[in-house]
Amino acid sequence: MAAPEGAAMGGRARPYALRKDRTEVTVEIGLTPVATEEDVVLASIVDITARKKRRRAAHLEEELRQAQKLRPWHVGRRDRNDFTILSAAPGTRS
């Protein structure tokens, strides 16, 4: 550890962990070398469930904006197998 530096843990697969209530969550693991007399590495494990939900919501909102540009007269968001109309042109049934 002559010149330690942080590094991302590679791969596309996200590690999972179990909460105390036994639910499985996606986590991010960080390893950071700490300059001490001994070789020490600080490890942090962070639940990224909320971050993933925010990113997904932002992605869906962006998809909706793009769809409204293409088809402003009738745009909806598909939620599982339902199709909910979010906007329709005036004078059309929604």
Backbone bond lengths (Angstrom), bond angles and torsions (degrees), N, CA, C in turn:
res aa  C-N    CA-C-N  psi(-1)  N-CA   C-N-CA  omega(-1)  CA-C   N-CA-C  phi
1 M - - - 1.447 - - 1.520 110.44 -
2 A 1.314 115.68 47.57 1.457 120.44 -179.59 1.521 111.54 -63.73
3 A 1.333 117.87 -43.40 1.472 122.12 178.31 1.524 108.05 -132.51
4 P 1.344 117.21 75.00 1.470 119.24 -175.39 1.522 111.63 -68.25
5 E 1.316 114.79 148.52 1.461 120.99 175.17 1.512 108.29 -151.17
6 G 1.322 116.09 153.41 1.456 121.27 179.09 1.520 110.61 -72.55
7 A 1.301 116.23 153.19 1.463 120.83 178.24 1.516 109.41 -146.55
8 A 1.328 115.78 145.44 1.461 120.78 176.47 1.520 108.96 -74.62
9 M 1.322 114.83 144.13 1.456 118.91 176.44 1.526 106.21 -82.52
10 G 1.316 117.40 116.81 1.461 122.93 -169.91 1.510 114.94 -68.11
11 G 1.327 113.25 176.56 1.451 120.95 177.73 1.517 111.96 96.10
12 R 1.322 114.86 154.90 1.461 120.32 179.29 1.529 111.37 -85.72
13 A 1.303 117.36 -27.50 1.458 120.13 -177.93 1.522 109.99 -68.55
14 R 1.311 116.81 135.95 1.455 122.28 178.19 1.527 108.90 -93.66
15 P 1.318 116.79 137.88 1.462 118.70 175.97 1.525 110.81 -71.84
16 Y 1.317 116.17 151.40 1.448 122.60 178.92 1.522 109.56 -117.87
17 A 1.321 115.65 155.87 1.457 121.86 177.02 1.521 107.99 -139.78
18 L 1.321 116.39 163.41 1.455 121.85 177.38 1.517 109.67 -106.22
19 R 1.327 115.49 132.47 1.460 120.60 173.20 1.532 108.18 -77.54
20 K 1.327 115.74 172.61 1.462 119.81 178.26 1.523 112.06 -59.97
21 D 1.357 116.08 -31.65 1.467 119.70 -179.87 1.528 112.11 -83.57
22 R 1.325 116.77 9.64 1.469 125.25 175.38 1.525 113.60 73.85
23 T 1.341 118.77 14.98 1.458 120.17 174.25 1.529 108.44 -85.27
24 E 1.313 115.14 143.60 1.458 121.55 -178.52 1.524 109.67 -90.91
25 V 1.334 116.98 132.34 1.462 121.79 -179.88 1.515 109.71 -131.77
26 T 1.335 115.69 152.71 1.454 121.19 175.03 1.517 108.15 -78.93
27 V 1.326 116.32 136.66 1.464 120.26 -178.99 1.518 110.23 -127.11
28 E 1.314 113.94 162.12 1.449 121.96 172.71 1.524 105.86 -116.86
29 I 1.320 116.38 131.47 1.454 121.00 -178.94 1.519 108.43 -110.53
30 G 1.318 115.40 126.61 1.465 120.47 178.35 1.515 109.97 -115.58
31 L 1.310 117.13 134.40 1.459 123.01 176.39 1.518 108.04 -121.45
32 T 1.333 116.28 123.53 1.459 121.31 -177.50 1.519 109.98 -130.56
33 P 1.327 117.34 122.12 1.472 119.08 176.48 1.532 110.33 -68.89
34 V 1.326 115.77 141.50 1.458 121.80 179.82 1.523 108.02 -115.91
35 A 1.322 116.07 130.05 1.464 120.58 -177.85 1.531 110.00 -77.03
36 T 1.316 115.96 103.60 1.462 123.14 175.98 1.517 107.68 -138.04
37 E 1.322 116.15 -179.73 1.461 119.60 177.44 1.522 111.07 -65.29
38 E 1.313 116.18 -32.03 1.469 121.23 177.57 1.523 108.97 -102.87
39 D 1.314 116.15 160.06 1.463 120.28 175.76 1.535 108.30 -75.10
40 V 1.327 115.78 111.66 1.462 121.46 -177.80 1.524 108.67 -125.95
41 V 1.331 115.74 140.33 1.458 121.60 176.08 1.524 108.02 -125.45
42 L 1.326 115.86 127.48 1.454 121.75 177.27 1.525 107.45 -89.40
43 A 1.322 116.55 126.17 1.467 121.11 179.03 1.521 108.92 -111.08
44 S 1.330 116.25 136.66 1.468 120.87 175.54 1.521 108.24 -129.91
45 I 1.328 115.06 139.78 1.463 121.59 177.76 1.524 106.68 -123.05
46 V 1.347 116.13 122.28 1.465 121.43 -174.77 1.529 109.46 -123.07
47 D 1.334 115.79 130.00 1.468 122.05 174.43 1.525 107.28 -72.82
48 I 1.338 117.58 119.70 1.466 121.12 -177.57 1.524 112.56 -107.47
49 T 1.346 117.35 20.56 1.461 121.50 -179.29 1.518 111.65 -57.97
50 A 1.331 117.67 -48.47 1.476 121.18 -178.18 1.524 110.56 -63.92
51 R 1.335 117.29 -40.20 1.466 120.92 178.89 1.528 110.57 -61.45
52 K 1.331 116.41 -43.34 1.459 120.08 179.32 1.521 111.19 -63.59
53 K 1.344 117.56 -39.81 1.466 120.88 178.78 1.524 110.88 -64.07
54 R 1.350 117.05 -42.45 1.472 120.09 178.81 1.520 110.90 -63.41
55 R 1.326 117.38 -42.54 1.468 120.15 179.43 1.519 110.90 -64.68
56 R 1.325 117.15 -40.58 1.466 120.99 179.60 1.532 110.46 -64.36
57 A 1.340 115.97 -43.12 1.471 119.83 179.17 1.526 110.60 -63.36
58 A 1.320 117.16 -42.20 1.466 120.69 178.68 1.530 110.30 -63.88
59 H 1.328 116.78 -39.39 1.464 121.03 179.13 1.537 110.34 -64.50
60 L 1.329 116.89 -43.46 1.465 120.23 179.38 1.524 111.40 -64.65
61 E 1.332 116.64 -39.69 1.463 119.99 177.95 1.527 110.75 -63.46
62 E 1.324 117.13 -40.71 1.460 120.68 178.25 1.530 110.82 -65.33
63 E 1.329 117.40 -40.82 1.471 120.65 176.59 1.520 110.25 -60.96
64 L 1.323 116.98 -41.16 1.459 121.00 179.20 1.524 110.62 -63.76
65 R 1.337 117.45 -44.32 1.474 120.23 178.44 1.527 110.77 -60.39
66 Q 1.330 116.87 -43.16 1.462 120.19 179.58 1.527 110.98 -64.60
67 A 1.337 116.90 -40.76 1.462 120.49 179.69 1.530 110.59 -65.82
68 Q 1.320 117.27 -37.39 1.461 120.00 179.50 1.527 111.35 -66.13
69 K 1.323 117.51 -30.59 1.457 120.66 176.29 1.525 110.32 -67.94
70 L 1.324 117.34 -36.26 1.462 121.42 -177.64 1.523 112.29 -81.35
71 R 1.319 116.94 -39.79 1.464 121.27 -175.94 1.517 110.03 -135.65
72 P 1.321 119.19 70.46 1.463 120.67 -174.69 1.523 113.76 -67.63
73 W 1.320 118.79 -15.08 1.455 120.42 -176.36 1.519 112.84 -80.02
74 H 1.318 117.96 -18.53 1.472 117.93 -176.49 1.525 108.78 -163.02
75 V 1.300 115.72 90.20 1.459 119.34 -178.10 1.511 109.06 -123.32
76 G 1.303 115.51 135.93 1.452 120.31 177.44 1.509 110.68 -139.41
77 R 1.291 115.41 171.97 1.459 121.26 177.33 1.526 107.57 -116.33
78 R 1.304 115.59 132.12 1.452 120.45 179.17 1.515 108.65 -88.28
79 D 1.311 115.97 124.83 1.446 121.03 178.14 1.519 107.08 -119.63
80 R 1.328 115.65 106.90 1.463 122.96 -172.86 1.524 107.80 58.08
81 N 1.329 119.30 -115.68 1.459 120.21 -178.23 1.520 112.92 -104.35
82 D 1.327 117.31 -0.03 1.466 120.80 177.66 1.516 109.64 -87.58
83 F 1.309 116.34 153.83 1.455 121.02 173.56 1.512 106.74 -124.09
84 T 1.295 117.68 112.55 1.455 122.85 -177.75 1.512 109.29 -106.25
85 I 1.311 116.97 125.59 1.459 121.25 178.88 1.519 108.32 -78.60
86 L 1.310 115.91 125.97 1.454 120.86 179.10 1.523 111.68 -99.46
87 S 1.337 117.66 -26.96 1.457 119.97 176.66 1.513 108.80 -155.26
88 A 1.315 115.10 152.23 1.467 120.43 177.51 1.516 108.10 -145.99
89 A 1.307 116.04 157.07 1.464 120.75 -179.60 1.536 109.07 -66.98
90 P 1.328 117.40 147.54 1.460 120.01 177.35 1.522 110.26 -57.37
91 G 1.323 115.51 140.54 1.449 120.97 178.51 1.512 114.08 86.50
92 T 1.331 118.51 -2.11 1.458 120.42 176.39 1.511 109.03 -105.64
93 R 1.304 115.96 157.85 1.461 119.74 179.21 1.518 108.95 -82.43
94 S 1.331 116.19 139.85 1.460 119.49 177.33 1.511 110.45 -122.27
